Structures are given as C-alpha cells and as structure tokens.
Amino acid sequence: MAREYYTITELTREFDISTRTLRFYEDEGLIQPLRRGRTRLFRPTDRHLVKQIMRGKRLGFAIAEIREIIQMYKEPPGEAGQLKLLIKRIDEKRGDLRQKRRDLEETLAELDQAEEACVERLAELGVNT
C-alpha cells in the first residue's frame, strides 16, 4: 500500500542525504513538499523525484541538467521527449568521461616517465632506491 506522505527524516535516511540537501532541492524547484506549519510533508511523487535526482547525481549530471530532464517530463513533449533528452545527455556525459579517462591515462604515463627518469638519475648517482 502506497504511503500518503514521507517526513524529511525518512527521506534523509532512505537516500543518505542531509536535510539541507532536501531543502536545496526544494529551493531549486525540483521538489515541492506540502507545508504544515514548519513541517514538510513529502508525497510519493517528491520521493520519486529525489530518487531520480540522486540517480542523476550518481551519473554525474549537474542540478541544471537534472532540472531540465525533470521539467521535460512534466511538460510536452513529455516522457518520450524526456527519454530522448536523457539519451542525449548520457551520450554527452559518456563522451566527457571518456575524455577524462584519456587525460588520466596520459597523466599517468607522464608520471611513470618522470619516475623512471628519477630512478635512472639516482642510479647514475650511485644512490639505491
């Protein structure tokens, strides 16, 4: 049976995030919990959005990109448009990560060369490593 509301404490524990993070998502317009005085009540849709936000963050998307994807779901072209945009963003993110991997591999190779040169020079100086 689906629940009607979740508390901020329940969501922070479930997603291992701070109350400040949830308030940030609210300030950014990503979620809109109900207010009862000072208490925030999160609907199942808010919980689902937090789950999607966390997934987007794990995939390396910025809040602005996550917002764009969420907004597209709410308005035309709807879910199909959202999925196409998500595929495009995933492809871009994959390209960024592949470039970072190339950069890291190049940097590691440079470090290996620098270390090798140091070891060789120490050997020339008669110093054991």
N, CA, C and O atoms as a GROMACS GRO file, in nm:
protein
  516
    1MET      N    1   0.084  -0.119   0.000
    1MET     CA    2   0.000   0.000   0.000
    1MET      C    3   0.088   0.125   0.000
    1MET      O    4   0.177   0.140   0.084
    2ALA      N    5   0.064   0.213  -0.093
    2ALA     CA    6   0.144   0.335  -0.106
    2ALA      C    7   0.114   0.430   0.011
    2ALA      O    8   0.001   0.440   0.058
    3ARG      N    9   0.218   0.497   0.055
    3ARG     CA   10   0.202   0.592   0.164
    3ARG      C   11   0.158   0.726   0.109
    3ARG      O   12   0.186   0.760  -0.006
    4GLU      N   13   0.090   0.801   0.192
    4GLU     CA   14   0.044   0.933   0.151
    4GLU      C   15   0.156   1.037   0.164
    4GLU      O   16   0.170   1.125   0.079
    5TYR      N   17   0.235   1.027   0.273
    5TYR     CA   18   0.340   1.125   0.298
    5TYR      C   19   0.463   1.061   0.359
    5TYR      O   20   0.456   0.956   0.423
    6TYR      N   21   0.578   1.127   0.337
    6TYR     CA   22   0.704   1.090   0.400
    6TYR      C   23   0.755   1.213   0.472
    6TYR      O   24   0.733   1.326   0.429
    7THR      N   25   0.824   1.191   0.583
    7THR     CA   26   0.883   1.304   0.656
    7THR      C   27   1.023   1.331   0.600
    7THR      O   28   1.082   1.248   0.531
    8ILE      N   29   1.074   1.448   0.634
    8ILE     CA   30   1.208   1.484   0.590
    8ILE      C   31   1.311   1.386   0.647
    8ILE      O   32   1.409   1.351   0.581
    9THR      N   33   1.288   1.342   0.771
    9THR     CA   34   1.379   1.246   0.835
    9THR      C   35   1.379   1.113   0.761
    9THR      O   36   1.485   1.054   0.740
   10GLU      N   37   1.262   1.066   0.721
   10GLU     CA   38   1.254   0.939   0.648
   10GLU      C   39   1.331   0.948   0.516
   10GLU      O   40   1.404   0.855   0.480
   11LEU      N   41   1.314   1.058   0.444
   11LEU     CA   42   1.384   1.071   0.315
   11LEU      C   43   1.534   1.088   0.332
   11LEU      O   44   1.611   1.034   0.253
   12THR      N   45   1.576   1.163   0.433
   12THR     CA   46   1.720   1.181   0.453
   12THR      C   47   1.785   1.048   0.488
   12THR      O   48   1.898   1.020   0.445
   13ARG      N   49   1.715   0.966   0.565
   13ARG     CA   50   1.771   0.834   0.599
   13ARG      C   51   1.770   0.741   0.478
   13ARG      O   52   1.869   0.673   0.451
   14GLU      N   53   1.660   0.739   0.406
   14GLU     CA   54   1.648   0.649   0.290
   14GLU      C   55   1.754   0.677   0.185
   14GLU      O   56   1.814   0.585   0.129
   15PHE      N   57   1.778   0.806   0.158
   15PHE     CA   58   1.870   0.843   0.050
   15PHE      C   59   2.008   0.884   0.100
   15PHE      O   60   2.095   0.922   0.021
   16ASP      N   61   2.029   0.877   0.232
   16ASP     CA   62   2.157   0.913   0.293
   16ASP      C   63   2.202   1.052   0.250
   16ASP      O   64   2.314   1.072   0.203
   17ILE      N   65   2.112   1.148   0.268
   17ILE     CA   66   2.140   1.288   0.237
   17ILE      C   67   2.100   1.373   0.357
   17ILE      O   68   2.030   1.326   0.447
   18SER      N   69   2.143   1.497   0.357
   18SER     CA   70   2.113   1.586   0.469
   18SER      C   71   1.980   1.658   0.446
   18SER      O   72   1.930   1.666   0.334
   19THR      N   73   1.925   1.712   0.554
   19THR     CA   74   1.805   1.793   0.541
   19THR      C   75   1.836   1.917   0.458
   19THR      O   76   1.750   1.967   0.384
   20ARG      N   77   1.958   1.966   0.469
   20ARG     CA   78   2.000   2.082   0.390
   20ARG      C   79   1.992   2.051   0.240
   20ARG      O   80   1.952   2.136   0.160
   21THR      N   81   2.032   1.929   0.202
   21THR     CA   82   2.026   1.888   0.062
   21THR      C   83   1.881   1.886   0.013
   21THR      O   84   1.852   1.935  -0.096
   22LEU      N   85   1.791   1.831   0.094
   22LEU     CA   86   1.649   1.829   0.054
   22LEU      C   87   1.594   1.972   0.042
   22LEU      O   88   1.519   2.002  -0.051
   23ARG      N   89   1.633   2.058   0.135
   23ARG     CA   90   1.587   2.198   0.126
   23ARG      C   91   1.644   2.265   0.001
   23ARG      O   92   1.576   2.346  -0.062
   24PHE      N   93   1.768   2.231  -0.036
   24PHE     CA   94   1.828   2.284  -0.158
   24PHE      C   95   1.747   2.241  -0.279
   24PHE      O   96   1.716   2.324  -0.366
   25TYR      N   97   1.711   2.113  -0.287
   25TYR     CA   98   1.630   2.064  -0.400
   25TYR      C   99   1.496   2.136  -0.404
   25TYR      O  100   1.442   2.164  -0.511
   26GLU      N  101   1.442   2.164  -0.287
   26GLU     CA  102   1.316   2.239  -0.279
   26GLU      C  103   1.337   2.382  -0.329
   26GLU      O  104   1.258   2.433  -0.409
   27ASP      N  105   1.444   2.448  -0.283
   27ASP     CA  106   1.475   2.584  -0.326
   27ASP      C  107   1.497   2.591  -0.477
   27ASP      O  108   1.464   2.691  -0.541
   28GLU      N  109   1.554   2.484  -0.532
   28GLU     CA  110   1.580   2.478  -0.677
   28GLU      C  111   1.454   2.445  -0.757
   28GLU      O  112   1.458   2.442  -0.880
   29GLY      N  113   1.343   2.420  -0.688
   29GLY     CA  114   1.218   2.390  -0.756
   29GLY      C  115   1.209   2.248  -0.808
   29GLY      O  116   1.122   2.217  -0.890
   30LEU      N  117   1.296   2.160  -0.761
   30LEU     CA  118   1.295   2.022  -0.809
   30LEU      C  119   1.188   1.939  -0.738
   30LEU      O  120   1.130   1.848  -0.797
   31ILE      N  121   1.163   1.971  -0.612
   31ILE     CA  122   1.057   1.904  -0.536
   31ILE      C  123   0.972   2.012  -0.470
   31ILE      O  124   1.018   2.123  -0.446
   32GLN      N  125   0.847   1.977  -0.441
   32GLN     CA  126   0.757   2.074  -0.377
   32GLN      C  127   0.677   2.006  -0.266
   32GLN      O  128   0.560   1.973  -0.285
   33PRO      N  129   0.741   1.986  -0.151
   33PRO     CA  130   0.669   1.923  -0.040
   33PRO      C  131   0.556   2.013   0.010
   33PRO      O  132   0.561   2.135  -0.004
   34LEU      N  133   0.458   1.950   0.068
   34LEU     CA  134   0.350   2.026   0.133
   34LEU      C  135   0.404   2.082   0.263
   34LEU      O  136   0.496   2.026   0.323
   35ARG      N  137   0.346   2.192   0.307
   35ARG     CA  138   0.388   2.252   0.433
   35ARG      C  139   0.271   2.247   0.531
   35ARG      O  140   0.159   2.286   0.498
   36ARG      N  141   0.297   2.199   0.650
   36ARG     CA  142   0.203   2.207   0.761
   36ARG      C  143   0.277   2.280   0.871
   36ARG      O  144   0.348   2.218   0.951
   37GLY      N  145   0.260   2.411   0.875
   37GLY     CA  146   0.339   2.492   0.968
   37GLY      C  147   0.484   2.489   0.921
   37GLY      O  148   0.514   2.527   0.808
   38ARG      N  149   0.572   2.445   1.011
   38ARG     CA  150   0.714   2.435   0.976
   38ARG      C  151   0.751   2.295   0.925
   38ARG      O  152   0.865   2.270   0.886
   39THR      N  153   0.654   2.206   0.926
   39THR     CA  154   0.680   2.068   0.885
   39THR      C  155   0.662   2.050   0.734
   39THR      O  156   0.565   2.099   0.676
   40ARG      N  157   0.756   1.981   0.675
   40ARG     CA  158   0.747   1.947   0.532
   40ARG      C  159   0.695   1.805   0.521
   40ARG      O  160   0.743   1.713   0.588
   41LEU      N  161   0.595   1.788   0.435
   41LEU     CA  162   0.542   1.655   0.407
   41LEU      C  163   0.568   1.624   0.261
   41LEU      O  164   0.524   1.696   0.172
   42PHE      N  165   0.639   1.516   0.237
   42PHE     CA  166   0.678   1.478   0.101
   42PHE      C  167   0.584   1.370   0.049
   42PHE      O  168   0.565   1.267   0.112
   43ARG      N  169   0.528   1.397  -0.067
   43ARG     CA  170   0.439   1.300  -0.133
   43ARG      C  171   0.524   1.192  -0.200
   43ARG      O  172   0.645   1.209  -0.217
   44PRO      N  173   0.461   1.082  -0.238
   44PRO     CA  174   0.534   0.978  -0.312
   44PRO      C  175   0.600   1.034  -0.439
   44PRO      O  176   0.707   0.988  -0.478
   45THR      N  177   0.537   1.133  -0.503
   45THR     CA  178   0.598   1.193  -0.623
   45THR      C  179   0.727   1.267  -0.587
   45THR      O  180   0.824   1.263  -0.663
   46ASP      N  181   0.730   1.333  -0.471
   46ASP     CA  182   0.852   1.400  -0.425
   46ASP      C  183   0.961   1.297  -0.398
   46ASP      O  184   1.077   1.317  -0.434
   47ARG      N  185   0.924   1.186  -0.335
   47ARG     CA  186   1.019   1.078  -0.307
   47ARG      C  187   1.076   1.025  -0.439
   47ARG      O  188   1.196   1.004  -0.450
   48HIS      N  189   0.990   1.004  -0.535
   48HIS     CA  190   1.035   0.955  -0.666
   48HIS      C  191   1.131   1.055  -0.731
   48HIS      O  192   1.232   1.015  -0.788
   49LEU      N  193   1.100   1.184  -0.721
   49LEU     CA  194   1.188   1.286  -0.778
   49LEU      C  195   1.324   1.287  -0.708
   49LEU      O  196   1.427   1.301  -0.773
   50VAL      N  197   1.324   1.273  -0.575
   50VAL     CA  198   1.452   1.268  -0.502
   50VAL      C  199   1.532   1.148  -0.551
   50VAL      O  200   1.654   1.157  -0.570
   51LYS      N  201   1.465   1.036  -0.571
   51LYS     CA  202   1.532   0.916  -0.622
   51LYS      C  203   1.594   0.943  -0.760
   51LYS      O  204   1.707   0.902  -0.786
   52GLN      N  205   1.520   1.013  -0.846
   52GLN     CA  206   1.571   1.047  -0.979
   52GLN      C  207   1.685   1.147  -0.972
   52GLN      O  208   1.782   1.138  -1.048
   53ILE      N  209   1.674   1.243  -0.881
   53ILE     CA  210   1.781   1.342  -0.862
   53ILE      C  211   1.909   1.272  -0.819
   53ILE      O  212   2.017   1.299  -0.871
   54MET      N  213   1.897   1.181  -0.722
   54MET     CA  214   2.014   1.109  -0.672
   54MET      C  215   2.076   1.024  -0.783
   54MET      O  216   2.198   1.013  -0.793
   55ARG      N  217   1.993   0.965  -0.864
   55ARG     CA  218   2.042   0.886  -0.977
   55ARG      C  219   2.118   0.975  -1.075
   55ARG      O  220   2.226   0.941  -1.122
   56GLY      N  221   2.058   1.092  -1.106
   56GLY     CA  222   2.124   1.187  -1.195
   56GLY      C  223   2.258   1.233  -1.140
   56GLY      O  224   2.355   1.246  -1.214
   57LYS      N  225   2.264   1.257  -1.009
   57LYS     CA  226   2.390   1.299  -0.946
   57LYS      C  227   2.494   1.188  -0.957
   57LYS      O  228   2.610   1.214  -0.986
   58ARG      N  229   2.452   1.062  -0.933
   58ARG     CA  230   2.546   0.949  -0.944
   58ARG      C  231   2.601   0.938  -1.086
   58ARG      O  232   2.716   0.899  -1.105
   59LEU      N  233   2.518   0.971  -1.185
   59LEU     CA  234   2.561   0.966  -1.325
   59LEU      C  235   2.645   1.086  -1.364
   59LEU      O  236   2.700   1.092  -1.474
   60GLY      N  237   2.656   1.183  -1.273
   60GLY     CA  238   2.743   1.298  -1.297
   60GLY      C  239   2.673   1.419  -1.356
   60GLY      O  240   2.739   1.511  -1.405
   61PHE      N  241   2.539   1.421  -1.353
   61PHE     CA  242   2.467   1.534  -1.408
   61PHE      C  243   2.463   1.649  -1.308
   61PHE      O  244   2.454   1.628  -1.187
   62ALA      N  245   2.469   1.770  -1.360
   62ALA     CA  246   2.456   1.891  -1.277
   62ALA      C  247   2.309   1.913  -1.245
   62ALA      O  248   2.221   1.862  -1.314
   63ILE      N  249   2.282   1.990  -1.140
   63ILE     CA  250   2.144   2.018  -1.100
   63ILE      C  251   2.065   2.079  -1.216
   63ILE      O  252   1.948   2.045  -1.236
   64ALA      N  253   2.127   2.168  -1.292
   64ALA     CA  254   2.057   2.231  -1.406
   64ALA      C  255   2.016   2.126  -1.509
   64ALA      O  256   1.907   2.134  -1.566
   65GLU      N  257   2.103   2.027  -1.533
   65GLU     CA  258   2.069   1.921  -1.629
   65GLU      C  259   1.957   1.833  -1.574
   65GLU      O  260   1.866   1.793  -1.648
   66ILE      N  261   1.963   1.803  -1.445
   66ILE     CA  262   1.857   1.723  -1.382
   66ILE      C  263   1.725   1.797  -1.390
   66ILE      O  264   1.622   1.738  -1.420
   67ARG      N  265   1.728   1.927  -1.362
   67ARG     CA  266   1.606   2.009  -1.368
   67ARG      C  267   1.546   2.004  -1.509
   67ARG      O  268   1.425   1.988  -1.525
   68GLU      N  269   1.632   2.018  -1.609
   68GLU     CA  270   1.585   2.016  -1.748
   68GLU      C  271   1.515   1.884  -1.780
   68GLU      O  272   1.410   1.883  -1.845
   69ILE      N  273   1.573   1.775  -1.737
   69ILE     CA  274   1.516   1.643  -1.763
   69ILE      C  275   1.382   1.627  -1.689
   69ILE      O  276   1.285   1.576  -1.746
   70ILE      N  277   1.378   1.670  -1.563
   70ILE     CA  278   1.255   1.659  -1.485
   70ILE      C  279   1.146   1.748  -1.545
   70ILE      O  280   1.031   1.705  -1.557
   71GLN      N  281   1.182   1.871  -1.583
   71GLN     CA  282   1.084   1.963  -1.643
   71GLN      C  283   1.023   1.905  -1.769
   71GLN      O  284   0.903   1.918  -1.792
   72MET      N  285   1.106   1.842  -1.850
   72MET     CA  286   1.057   1.787  -1.975
   72MET      C  287   0.952   1.680  -1.951
   72MET      O  288   0.861   1.662  -2.032
   73TYR      N  289   0.965   1.608  -1.841
   73TYR     CA  290   0.868   1.503  -1.810
   73TYR      C  291   0.732   1.564  -1.778
   73TYR      O  292   0.628   1.507  -1.810
   74LYS      N  293   0.734   1.681  -1.714
   74LYS     CA  294   0.610   1.746  -1.670
   74LYS      C  295   0.537   1.818  -1.783
   74LYS      O  296   0.416   1.838  -1.775
   75GLU      N  297   0.610   1.855  -1.888
   75GLU     CA  298   0.550   1.934  -1.996
   75GLU      C  299   0.574   1.864  -2.130
   75GLU      O  300   0.655   1.771  -2.138
   76PRO      N  301   0.502   1.907  -2.236
   76PRO     CA  302   0.528   1.848  -2.368
   76PRO      C  303   0.675   1.868  -2.404
   76PRO      O  304   0.730   1.973  -2.371
   77PRO      N  305   0.742   1.776  -2.468
   77PRO     CA  306   0.690   1.653  -2.528
   77PRO      C  307   0.678   1.536  -2.431
   77PRO      O  308   0.668   1.422  -2.477
   78GLY      N  309   0.678   1.558  -2.302
   78GLY     CA  310   0.651   1.452  -2.206
   78GLY      C  311   0.760   1.348  -2.195
   78GLY      O  312   0.878   1.375  -2.215
   79GLU      N  313   0.715   1.228  -2.162
   79GLU     CA  314   0.811   1.121  -2.132
   79GLU      C  315   0.900   1.086  -2.250
   79GLU      O  316   1.020   1.064  -2.233
   80ALA      N  317   0.843   1.079  -2.370
   80ALA     CA  318   0.924   1.045  -2.488
   80ALA      C  319   1.034   1.150  -2.508
   80ALA      O  320   1.150   1.115  -2.534
   81GLY      N  321   0.999   1.276  -2.496
   81GLY     CA  322   1.098   1.383  -2.508
   81GLY      C  323   1.201   1.376  -2.397
   81GLY      O  324   1.320   1.399  -2.420
   82GLN      N  325   1.155   1.343  -2.277
   82GLN     CA  326   1.245   1.331  -2.164
   82GLN      C  327   1.346   1.219  -2.190
   82GLN      O  328   1.466   1.235  -2.165
   83LEU      N  329   1.297   1.108  -2.238
   83LEU     CA  330   1.386   0.995  -2.263
   83LEU      C  331   1.487   1.027  -2.373
   83LEU      O  332   1.604   0.989  -2.362
   84LYS      N  333   1.444   1.096  -2.477
   84LYS     CA  334   1.537   1.135  -2.584
   84LYS      C  335   1.643   1.231  -2.530
   84LYS      O  336   1.761   1.219  -2.563
   85LEU      N  337   1.599   1.327  -2.449
   85LEU     CA  338   1.694   1.421  -2.389
   85LEU      C  339   1.791   1.348  -2.296
   85LEU      O  340   1.911   1.376  -2.296
   86LEU      N  341   1.738   1.254  -2.219
   86LEU     CA  342   1.824   1.178  -2.129
   86LEU      C  343   1.928   1.099  -2.207
   86LEU      O  344   2.044   1.093  -2.167
   87ILE      N  345   1.888   1.038  -2.318
   87ILE     CA  346   1.983   0.964  -2.402
   87ILE      C  347   2.091   1.059  -2.453
   87ILE      O  348   2.210   1.025  -2.454
   88LYS      N  349   2.050   1.178  -2.496
   88LYS     CA  350   2.147   1.277  -2.545
   88LYS      C  351   2.244   1.317  -2.434
   88LYS      O  352   2.365   1.325  -2.456
   89ARG      N  353   2.190   1.343  -2.314
   89ARG     CA  354   2.274   1.383  -2.200
   89ARG      C  355   2.369   1.270  -2.159
   89ARG      O  356   2.485   1.295  -2.125
   90ILE      N  357   2.320   1.147  -2.161
   90ILE     CA  358   2.404   1.032  -2.128
   90ILE      C  359   2.518   1.021  -2.227
   90ILE      O  360   2.633   0.996  -2.189
   91ASP      N  361   2.487   1.040  -2.355
   91ASP     CA  362   2.591   1.033  -2.458
   91ASP      C  363   2.696   1.142  -2.436
   91ASP      O  364   2.816   1.116  -2.448
   92GLU      N  365   2.650   1.262  -2.403
   92GLU     CA  366   2.744   1.371  -2.376
   92GLU      C  367   2.831   1.340  -2.254
   92GLU      O  368   2.952   1.360  -2.256
   93LYS      N  369   2.766   1.290  -2.148
   93LYS     CA  370   2.839   1.257  -2.024
   93LYS      C  371   2.940   1.146  -2.052
   93LYS      O  372   3.052   1.151  -2.002
   94ARG      N  373   2.901   1.046  -2.130
   94ARG     CA  374   2.991   0.936  -2.165
   94ARG      C  375   3.113   0.992  -2.240
   94ARG      O  376   3.226   0.951  -2.214
   95GLY      N  377   3.089   1.084  -2.331
   95GLY     CA  378   3.200   1.147  -2.405
   95GLY      C  379   3.293   1.222  -2.312
   95GLY      O  380   3.415   1.214  -2.324
   96ASP      N  381   3.233   1.297  -2.217
   96ASP     CA  382   3.315   1.369  -2.119
   96ASP      C  383   3.400   1.274  -2.036
   96ASP      O  384   3.519   1.298  -2.014
   97LEU      N  385   3.339   1.164  -1.992
   97LEU     CA  386   3.412   1.068  -1.910
   97LEU      C  387   3.522   0.998  -1.989
   97LEU      O  388   3.631   0.973  -1.936
   98ARG      N  389   3.495   0.968  -2.115
   98ARG     CA  390   3.599   0.906  -2.198
   98ARG      C  391   3.718   1.000  -2.217
   98ARG      O  392   3.833   0.957  -2.215
   99GLN      N  393   3.688   1.129  -2.234
   99GLN     CA  394   3.796   1.228  -2.247
   99GLN      C  395   3.874   1.237  -2.117
   99GLN      O  396   3.997   1.244  -2.119
  100LYS      N  397   3.805   1.236  -2.005
  100LYS     CA  398   3.874   1.240  -1.875
  100LYS      C  399   3.961   1.117  -1.858
  100LYS      O  400   4.072   1.126  -1.805
  101ARG      N  401   3.911   1.001  -1.902
  101ARG     CA  402   3.989   0.878  -1.892
  101ARG      C  403   4.117   0.890  -1.976
  101ARG      O  404   4.225   0.851  -1.932
  102ARG      N  405   4.104   0.945  -2.099
  102ARG     CA  406   4.223   0.965  -2.184
  102ARG      C  407   4.321   1.060  -2.115
  102ARG      O  408   4.442   1.035  -2.114
  103ASP      N  409   4.268   1.168  -2.058
  103ASP     CA  410   4.353   1.264  -1.989
  103ASP      C  411   4.424   1.198  -1.870
  103ASP      O  412   4.543   1.221  -1.848
  104LEU      N  413   4.351   1.117  -1.794
  104LEU     CA  414   4.411   1.048  -1.679
  104LEU      C  415   4.519   0.951  -1.725
  104LEU      O  416   4.627   0.944  -1.665
  105GLU      N  417   4.491   0.875  -1.830
  105GLU     CA  418   4.590   0.780  -1.880
  105GLU      C  419   4.716   0.852  -1.927
  105GLU      O  420   4.828   0.804  -1.905
  106GLU      N  421   4.699   0.966  -1.991
  106GLU     CA  422   4.813   1.045  -2.037
  106GLU      C  423   4.894   1.098  -1.918
  106GLU      O  424   5.017   1.094  -1.919
  107THR      N  425   4.824   1.146  -1.817
  107THR     CA  426   4.892   1.197  -1.697
  107THR      C  427   4.966   1.085  -1.625
  107THR      O  428   5.078   1.104  -1.580
  108LEU      N  429   4.902   0.968  -1.615
  108LEU     CA  430   4.969   0.854  -1.551
  108LEU      C  431   5.095   0.814  -1.628
  108LEU      O  432   5.197   0.783  -1.567
  109ALA      N  433   5.088   0.815  -1.760
  109ALA     CA  434   5.206   0.782  -1.842
  109ALA      C  435   5.317   0.884  -1.819
  109ALA      O  436   5.434   0.847  -1.810
  110GLU      N  437   5.280   1.012  -1.809
  110GLU     CA  438   5.380   1.116  -1.783
  110GLU      C  439   5.444   1.096  -1.646
  110GLU      O  440   5.565   1.115  -1.630
  111LEU      N  441   5.363   1.059  -1.546
  111LEU     CA  442   5.417   1.034  -1.412
  111LEU      C  443   5.511   0.914  -1.414
  111LEU      O  444   5.617   0.917  -1.350
  112ASP      N  445   5.474   0.809  -1.487
  112ASP     CA  446   5.561   0.692  -1.500
  112ASP      C  447   5.696   0.732  -1.561
  112ASP      O  448   5.801   0.689  -1.513
  113GLN      N  449   5.692   0.814  -1.666
  113GLN     CA  450   5.815   0.858  -1.732
  113GLN      C  451   5.901   0.942  -1.638
  113GLN      O  452   6.023   0.927  -1.633
  114ALA      N  453   5.835   1.032  -1.564
  114ALA     CA  454   5.909   1.117  -1.470
  114ALA      C  455   5.974   1.032  -1.361
  114ALA      O  456   6.088   1.056  -1.324
  115GLU      N  457   5.900   0.934  -1.310
  115GLU     CA  458   5.954   0.847  -1.206
  115GLU      C  459   6.072   0.766  -1.259
  115GLU      O  460   6.174   0.752  -1.192
  116GLU      N  461   6.057   0.713  -1.380
  116GLU     CA  462   6.163   0.634  -1.443
  116GLU      C  463   6.290   0.719  -1.460
  116GLU      O  464   6.401   0.671  -1.435
  117ALA      N  465   6.273   0.844  -1.502
  117ALA     CA  466   6.389   0.934  -1.518
  117ALA      C  467   6.457   0.959  -1.384
  117ALA      O  468   6.580   0.965  -1.376
  118CYS      N  469   6.377   0.973  -1.278
  118CYS     CA  470   6.435   0.994  -1.144
  118CYS      C  471   6.513   0.872  -1.098
  118CYS      O  472   6.624   0.885  -1.045
  119VAL      N  473   6.455   0.753  -1.120
  119VAL     CA  474   6.522   0.630  -1.079
  119VAL      C  475   6.654   0.613  -1.156
  119VAL      O  476   6.756   0.577  -1.098
  120GLU      N  477   6.651   0.641  -1.287
  120GLU     CA  478   6.772   0.631  -1.369
  120GLU      C  479   6.879   0.729  -1.320
  120GLU      O  480   6.996   0.693  -1.310
  121ARG      N  481   6.839   0.850  -1.290
  121ARG     CA  482   6.937   0.951  -1.245
  121ARG      C  483   6.995   0.912  -1.109
  121ARG      O  484   7.114   0.929  -1.084
  122LEU      N  485   6.908   0.858  -1.020
  122LEU     CA  486   6.959   0.813  -0.891
  122LEU      C  487   7.061   0.701  -0.910
  122LEU      O  488   7.162   0.696  -0.839
  123ALA      N  489   7.034   0.610  -1.005
  123ALA     CA  490   7.128   0.502  -1.034
  123ALA      C  491   7.261   0.559  -1.084
  123ALA      O  492   7.368   0.512  -1.045
  124GLU      N  493   7.254   0.661  -1.171
  124GLU     CA  494   7.376   0.725  -1.221
  124GLU      C  495   7.456   0.786  -1.107
  124GLU      O  496   7.578   0.790  -1.110
  125LEU      N  497   7.384   0.836  -1.006
  125LEU     CA  498   7.450   0.900  -0.892
  125LEU      C  499   7.496   0.795  -0.790
  125LEU      O  500   7.563   0.827  -0.692
  126GLY      N  501   7.461   0.668  -0.816
  126GLY     CA  502   7.502   0.562  -0.725
  126GLY      C  503   7.418   0.552  -0.601
  126GLY      O  504   7.462   0.496  -0.500
  127VAL      N  505   7.298   0.604  -0.607
  127VAL     CA  506   7.207   0.600  -0.491
  127VAL      C  507   7.107   0.488  -0.513
  127VAL      O  508   7.045   0.477  -0.619
  128ASN      N  509   7.092   0.402  -0.410
  128ASN     CA  510   6.994   0.295  -0.418
  128ASN      C  511   6.853   0.349  -0.391
  128ASN      O  512   6.833   0.439  -0.309
  129THR      N  513   6.756   0.291  -0.464
  129THR     CA  514   6.616   0.337  -0.443
  129THR      C  515   6.539   0.243  -0.355
  129THR      O  516   6.421   0.267  -0.327
   0.00000   0.00000   0.00000
